[in-house]
Amino acid sequence: MISKPNPKDKYDLICVGGGIMSATLALMTKIIDPDANIIIFERLKKVAQESTEAWNNSGTGHSAFCELNYTPQQKDGSIDISKAKQIFKQYEQSKQFWSYLLENNMLKNPKSFIHSLPHHSWVTGQDNVDFLKKRHAEMTKSFMFSAMKFSEKPDELENWFPLIMKDRNPNEAMAATRMELGTGVNFGNLTEQFFRILEEEYKVPILLDHEVLDIDPDGKNDWLVEVKYNKTGYKTYYDSQHVFIGAGGGALPLLQKVEIQEKEGYGGFPVSGQWLFCKNQEVIEKHHAKVYSKAGPDAPPMSTPHLDSRYINGKKQLLFGPFAGFSTKFLKEGSYLDLPKSLRFDNLPSMWGVFWHNIPLTKYLLEQIKMDHEDRMNELRTFVKDAKSNEWELKVAGQRVQIIKKDKEQGGTLEFGTDVVHSKDGKITALLGASPGASTAVHIMIDVLKIAFPEKLKQSDIKQKLDEMIPFWNREITEENKEEFREIQKKTSELLELDVLH
């Protein structure tokens, strides 16, 4: 429990964590309500150093163009694209917000954080080719994906991704889809720019090297936040009407300290990501695409192998992965005690249920951990046949804490998305989970605003401002409004200096 509070200003919103989520929520809140009193705490000495950092995530603008796990095949053989439509809309909301910031000179240079990069799904083997063809037929029924191309022709595939097609058997069964509208995003740079806007234009204090230790009721229907300055160990107390916990893998341990019933049963399973990155600039320049394939039968969705062009700090890179590692840390800069400390009586049934019902996943992780450099290179050679071991190096990326939730039938389920956990009154919100994460930050933070500030969103001036910022923030994208949506999409692409759909 927090005791002996120091008198401090009362805040409307405290954000815990210096990543894309806190930055997006704080900036959206200040734009719609410039008088909102906000403060942000980050435990590290810089913002955007964990999951948001460019080397620590996939750098993909997830639009469901290439990620096959968003379009599962049902038992009757049909392809369900409902999830793909959701992800598409959510990423478009992010692009709408970013373009608003550019149009209003808050962001200056779109090339500093976003680039056009064609998105491909690529498969081998006749069964997978048949699936991809069926998926393409289903997706192109929707105008959202009508520009998607499909090909089985080796010469066309070679034009799309020559590095992958080099030395291929022309008789091998393979196929790919292509979306020119795909993007690559440096979420680290984008987040740093958001915090610059918050500090310089909105005077929001961002306290680095400050760790939130506890969050307790203040006895007055609000929340008291205990914060330690890591440099000195000095503790200070802040009073706030709302608290958002957007601390990536650090969100669960902090949420477990908060006195709300809604946290019960939640657990987390940490998985670290690893990537091979190319050191040969000639090889890097031969590939300009994001190419996703299918994960193995027992592999989790997050393990989908892909060969990615990326732009990191202005330089083009080429990465392949991800490979899974295991650590009991919940953050890359965390503690090995994070996992054992997260075990509670209320989440033990969930944790045991997930372990018991996911033994193939455990086996997959063990196999991944045992891999050496040559094993990983052999995985890469399924994409790039002549990949040379001395031209690729392993880089450990960020930690991801997958959500574990209570389940009546299985005890617990392992989820690979994101979940906003919140108190009944909406004054505490916490974001758990990972993919697709950063790409859909704007959509997730719209949900947080609806939970935390429902009274604000009823005000006509604020609704009007949101309509201006994110035209489809509260509307579905349908056949009836597709022309309006396409006009907005065209304007957004032009402001972001992306390829435009003609």
ABEGO torsion letter per residue (X at the ends): XBBGBBBBBBBABBBBEABAAAAAAAAAAAAABAABBBBBBBABABBGABAABAAABAGBBBAGAABAAABBBBAAGBBBAAAAAAAAAAAAAAAAAAAAAAAAGABABAAAABBBBBBBBBBBEAAAAAAAAAAAAAAAABAAAAABBBBABAAAAAAABAAAABGBBAABBBBBBBBAABBBBBAAAAAAAAAAAAAAAAGBBBBBGBBBABBBBAGAGBBBBBBBBAAAGBBBBBBBABBBBAAEAAAAAAAAABBBAAABGBBBBBBBBBBBBBABAAAAAABBBBBBBBBBAABBAAABBBBBBBBBGGBBBBBBOBBBBBBABABAABBAAAAAAABBAAAAAAAAAAAAAAAAAAAAAAAAAABBAAAAAAAAAAABAABBAAABBBBBBBBBBBBBBBBAAAGBBBBABBBBBBBAAGABBBBBEBOAEAAAAAAAAAAAAAAABAAAAABAAAAAAAAAABAAAABBBBAAAAAAAAAAAAAAAAAAGBBBBX
